[in-house]
Amino acid sequence: MRSHRSTFAAMIALAALASSAAPVFAQSDSTQAVPPAQPVPAAKHMESGAMGMQYMGGSYFAGSFPMGDWGKIAGFGLALDGSTLTRKPGKGFAIRSNMGLLYNFSRTVDVPAANVGPTDKLSIETKNWSLFFGIGPEFSKPNKDVTPFIYGTVGFDTYWTGSELSGTAFGSSYSAKHGDNRIAFAWSGGLGVRRQIAPGHLAELSAEYRSGIRHDFLLPQDVNTNGGTVNANRDSHTSDQILVRLGTVFGSDTGGH
């Protein structure tokens, strides 16, 4: 009888042990059934999209040297300028844009003595602010430490020109304003070089001929005195200048490889 009771108690203990171990085995099996994490395809897609185009940006100090009719009255100018370049990696063709703010320092030019009376003396003082913008193609030789390039742009020039004709006429003091405020179509062509000075940083030196097709200003030869009257004919001219830039460009000029 005691042996039957012992056998029965042993069977109950084994059954209890088996029931307590089953959830553990089941939990272990369910954990192993979870598949390993897969790489996210979107990350690869974003990387290939970022390599599709190459972007560069520059900031410069620029000096302005007025030319032509504008150079007869305008003073030397200084500008703050910025540019962007967009192209495919390793390609020599890019889209270049630039925008800058320019100030031409005050300059005073005398009216020719032959245009006025023997006791008259008149002069023209001119100063100017300009906001300029251009966009166009650039052609270069990338993948080199020193990259030469040429470019051309079309855009606009905005002029805020102050011009005063003053002095002595017919024995009395004389003063008249002849300024001009306008936006005009402008084009430019230039060339330069970029040199890598650190990873992702390049120095740029460039020269650009820039022309605004209409700028109304007064020239000394367009002033004369006659019959007790000062005649001043402010006419339309092109506004030509050479811009010399020196600055830093951020980005890679080595093809992006």
Number of C-alpha atoms within 10 A of each C-alpha: 6 7 8 9 10 10 11 11 11 12 11 10 10 10 10 11 10 10 10 10 10 11 11 10 10 10 10 11 11 9 9 9 8 8 7 7 6 6 8 8 8 8 10 10 10 10 10 10 10 9 12 11 12 19 16 17 16 20 21 20 16 23 21 23 19 23 18 12 15 20 14 13 23 26 21 16 21 19 21 16 21 19 18 18 21 17 18 15 21 15 17 15 19 20 17 21 21 19 18 19 17 20 21 21 14 16 16 16 16 17 22 15 14 10 18 19 15 10 11 18 20 24 18 23 20 23 21 21 19 19 17 22 21 21 21 18 16 22 17 19 18 21 17 13 13 18 18 18 18 17 20 21 21 18 18 20 25 20 23 16 21 17 23 17 23 18 18 14 20 18 11 9 12 15 13 13 13 18 18 16 15 13 16 18 16 22 20 21 17 18 17 18 17 23 18 21 13 10 10 13 18 22 19 21 17 18 19 19 19 25 22 23 16 18 22 19 23 27 20 20 14 14 20 19 17 11 7 9 10 16 14 17 14 16 12 12 17 18 24 24 23 19 21 20 21 18 18 21 25 18 18 20 28 18 16 16 8
